[in-house]
Amino acid sequence: MTAPTARQAAARRSGADTARQILVETARQAASLVDASLGGTAQLDPVLGDGAIVGIGVDAVDVVRFREILARRPGFAARFFTDTEQADAGRTPDPVESLAARFAAKEAVMKALGTGLGGFALTEVEVRRGTGPGATAGAPSLVLHGAAAALAARCQAGRFHLSLTHTTELAVAFVVAERSVPCSLS
Ligand SMILES: CC(C)(COP(=O)(O)OP(=O)(O)OC[C@H]1O[C@@H](n2cnc3c(N)ncnc32)[C@H](O)[C@@H]1OP(=O)(O)O)[C@@H](O)C(=O)NCCC(=O)NCCS
């Protein structure tokens, strides 16, 4: 194959830039749709991910032990969960299972960002419950604040995907961190 001329190469670069701009605009629109479905309260970054995975994390919490800890330490929930998380969990059939899954989510984010306990306060990773209609009703998402958000930015993690599951015995969270779209394109 012959090498492209300078003009062909420039045309290709311009095509790639246009494709990226479309991706950024689509991400912005998706962010505002998600934000609207969450009641307009999420502080979502308007520029999200570009599809490349920069981290994954999984964690499991023993629900029986977690239930005992919550009963033994009344301040535990307020220390590690935001008001929104506590209110969301309070509306589920078993709030303890839901809180255990959210605790697992916070630890899964630590793994996805390559940090351990102490990297950020657990309340700086917040699980939000989708209120939108249809198949995404109740679907969880993540909002990062403070040191957790700063760490995510350093890791170039622009978007997080979260899945939760829980039973009376075990709560599991799985997190995927997607690379941010480069700022220069925003
Ligand atoms: C999603 C669903 C199938 C999970 O049910 P389940 O097996 O009983 O429960 P699991 O323990 O595996 O998962 C519960 C978690 O799933 C998450 N979840 C709830 N709705 C969800 C959805 N629409 N999409 C993704 N995750 C969802 C929540 O985080 C929930 O935990 P929480 O209540 O503590 O926030 C069930 O909630 C459902 O049928 N929801 C109705 C909406 C629907 O039909 N969704 C289809 C998705 S393809």
PDBQT file of the ligand as one rigid body, heavy atoms in Angstrom, charges set to zero:
ROOT
HETATM    1  C1  LIG A 201     -32.715  -5.386  38.158  1.00  0.00    +0.000 C 
HETATM    2  C2  LIG A 201     -33.367  -6.590  38.820  1.00  0.00    +0.000 C 
HETATM    3  C3  LIG A 201     -33.555  -7.656  37.778  1.00  0.00    +0.000 C 
HETATM    4  C4  LIG A 201     -32.441  -7.106  39.968  1.00  0.00    +0.000 C 
HETATM    5  O1  LIG A 201     -33.162  -7.954  40.785  1.00  0.00    +0.000 OA
HETATM    6  P1  LIG A 201     -32.648  -9.059  41.837  1.00  0.00    +0.000 P 
HETATM    7  O2  LIG A 201     -31.976 -10.184  41.166  1.00  0.00    +0.000 OA
HETATM    8  O3  LIG A 201     -33.833  -9.342  42.642  1.00  0.00    +0.000 OA
HETATM    9  O4  LIG A 201     -31.647  -8.273  42.790  1.00  0.00    +0.000 OA
HETATM   10  P2  LIG A 201     -30.048  -8.205  42.877  1.00  0.00    +0.000 P 
HETATM   11  O5  LIG A 201     -29.675  -8.380  44.297  1.00  0.00    +0.000 OA
HETATM   12  O6  LIG A 201     -29.339  -9.086  41.914  1.00  0.00    +0.000 OA
HETATM   13  O7  LIG A 201     -29.767  -6.704  42.454  1.00  0.00    +0.000 OA
HETATM   14  C5  LIG A 201     -30.267  -5.653  43.220  1.00  0.00    +0.000 C 
HETATM   15  C6  LIG A 201     -29.577  -4.441  42.756  1.00  0.00    +0.000 C 
HETATM   16  O8  LIG A 201     -29.723  -4.317  41.343  1.00  0.00    +0.000 OA
HETATM   17  C7  LIG A 201     -29.595  -2.939  41.026  1.00  0.00    +0.000 C 
HETATM   18  N1  LIG A 201     -30.645  -2.620  40.068  1.00  0.00    +0.000 N 
HETATM   19  C8  LIG A 201     -31.929  -2.363  40.319  1.00  0.00    +0.000 A 
HETATM   20  N2  LIG A 201     -32.553  -2.079  39.179  1.00  0.00    +0.000 NA
HETATM   21  C9  LIG A 201     -31.638  -2.183  38.197  1.00  0.00    +0.000 A 
HETATM   22  C10 LIG A 201     -31.674  -1.997  36.791  1.00  0.00    +0.000 A 
HETATM   23  N3  LIG A 201     -32.803  -1.663  36.177  1.00  0.00    +0.000 N 
HETATM   24  N4  LIG A 201     -30.553  -2.185  36.079  1.00  0.00    +0.000 NA
HETATM   25  C11 LIG A 201     -29.407  -2.493  36.690  1.00  0.00    +0.000 A 
HETATM   26  N5  LIG A 201     -29.299  -2.692  38.037  1.00  0.00    +0.000 NA
HETATM   27  C12 LIG A 201     -30.422  -2.536  38.758  1.00  0.00    +0.000 A 
HETATM   28  C13 LIG A 201     -29.761  -2.145  42.311  1.00  0.00    +0.000 C 
HETATM   29  O9  LIG A 201     -28.512  -1.604  42.653  1.00  0.00    +0.000 OA
HETATM   30  C14 LIG A 201     -30.187  -3.181  43.307  1.00  0.00    +0.000 C 
HETATM   31  O10 LIG A 201     -29.685  -2.965  44.582  1.00  0.00    +0.000 OA
HETATM   32  P3  LIG A 201     -30.357  -1.842  45.530  1.00  0.00    +0.000 P 
HETATM   33  O11 LIG A 201     -31.822  -2.119  45.517  1.00  0.00    +0.000 OA
HETATM   34  O12 LIG A 201     -29.722  -2.103  46.839  1.00  0.00    +0.000 OA
HETATM   35  O13 LIG A 201     -30.005  -0.516  44.951  1.00  0.00    +0.000 OA
HETATM   36  C15 LIG A 201     -34.734  -6.157  39.418  1.00  0.00    +0.000 C 
HETATM   37  O14 LIG A 201     -34.524  -5.105  40.323  1.00  0.00    +0.000 OA
HETATM   38  C16 LIG A 201     -35.767  -5.712  38.390  1.00  0.00    +0.000 C 
HETATM   39  O15 LIG A 201     -36.401  -6.525  37.766  1.00  0.00    +0.000 OA
HETATM   40  N6  LIG A 201     -35.958  -4.403  38.241  1.00  0.00    +0.000 N 
HETATM   41  C17 LIG A 201     -36.983  -3.876  37.355  1.00  0.00    +0.000 C 
HETATM   42  C18 LIG A 201     -36.411  -3.187  36.143  1.00  0.00    +0.000 C 
HETATM   43  C19 LIG A 201     -36.052  -4.205  35.096  1.00  0.00    +0.000 C 
HETATM   44  O16 LIG A 201     -36.856  -4.959  34.623  1.00  0.00    +0.000 OA
HETATM   45  N7  LIG A 201     -34.795  -4.185  34.696  1.00  0.00    +0.000 N 
HETATM   46  C20 LIG A 201     -34.281  -5.039  33.716  1.00  0.00    +0.000 C 
HETATM   47  C21 LIG A 201     -32.817  -4.797  33.614  1.00  0.00    +0.000 C 
HETATM   48  S1  LIG A 201     -32.178  -5.601  32.227  1.00  0.00    +0.000 SA
ENDROOT
TORSDOF 0
